[in-house]
Amino acid sequence: MYTDDNRMETMIPPPGLPGERRLPAETAEARRYNRLLRRIGVADLGLGLVLMALLLAADWTSSIRNFAVRIAGDHHSAALFLYTSILLLLTKLLSLGLDYYSFLIEHSYHLSNQRLRSWAWDQTKGFALNFLLCQILVQFLYFLIRLQPQWWWVTGWVLFMVFSVLMAHIAPIVLFPLFFRFKALADEELTARLTRLSEKAGAKVRGVYEWMLSEKTKKANAALMGLGRTRRIVISDTLLATCDHEEIEAVLAHELGHHVCHHMLKGIAVQSVITFLGFWCLKLAVRWAAIDWVHPLDQIDFANLPLIALVATGISVVLMPVMNAYSRFNERQADLYAWKSLGTVQPFCSAMEKIAALNLSERDPSRWVELLFHSHPSIGRRTRTAIAWAASRR
Ligand SMILES: [Zn+2]
């Protein structure tokens, strides 16, 4: 992505750049808005973790399992389906209040174009998609635990990686179109510019698409999506409406940078190492629960699912700063590629300014906020680095 969605930084604009959000009060507003978003994110995560911990500590998980088995009888898969459905419903009910609060906040900061009905429909589709994917994963997981009590975690890891790559492959053609409309970029001059840029890089991108983001939000973004034949660059219509051709070219050059530096494939390699360690931790946790837990849960007993969710979420929270640091490293590489391929940093800096203004982003968040939460370097840091790079070449 070109920037963090929802987590970008408002710039103090360089002289000569347009933008309505230039008053000092805007920075305070951006700080308030971004602080609120972070708090909601942390609260949402905390609620999920507390629910899983409560299910285990109070042994409610066994009661729900007994209920599912009573209804489904001998059909193990049906009982597992019912048990997982109850857990997913509980989790969604718990987070629904915060989801609605986020919707209200986007409106109160005048960042949303979405009506309540459209938001509710997105929530329904999001839940249905999550429900389907979780059910598939959970059925596979317990099938493997029963089939290979010793090595399920290794086979599980392999299948999970295959599943992840498949999802990355189909995301631009199946998943994202569930929530957004995309169409081929109509602007011939822009398309010609991208073709020139990608030819210069010796890279082939399968297409550039306009992402109809304005139906939902006033915010702007761009991204590199998909793998292989589904690989494409998408640019939001909000960005196309705000930036001139030079600035959009800078955005495209940044996305092309991700492509040229093979960030997608490297990301999959990094993810495979981390998920291998994650599955190993899951194996240890499941064994521990079977022997040393106050309410012992056999390895094949799906009542241990909250423990698996708790450990998996715990690992991703602990690793979040590391993964964000890796992502920021990739973003810096893509930025450098953009400046080099264009030979100038001015359009990059002015595009950053416009995106920051559209998205109500913090220009210079505190260092710890950037380290913990940001997958992109702050916009202040990005533009300062760009200017320093340009100066070093004079
Ligand atoms: Zn990027």
Residues whose N, C-alpha, C, O or C-beta is under 5 A from the ligand:
A	BS01	ZN	M1 Y2 E331 A334
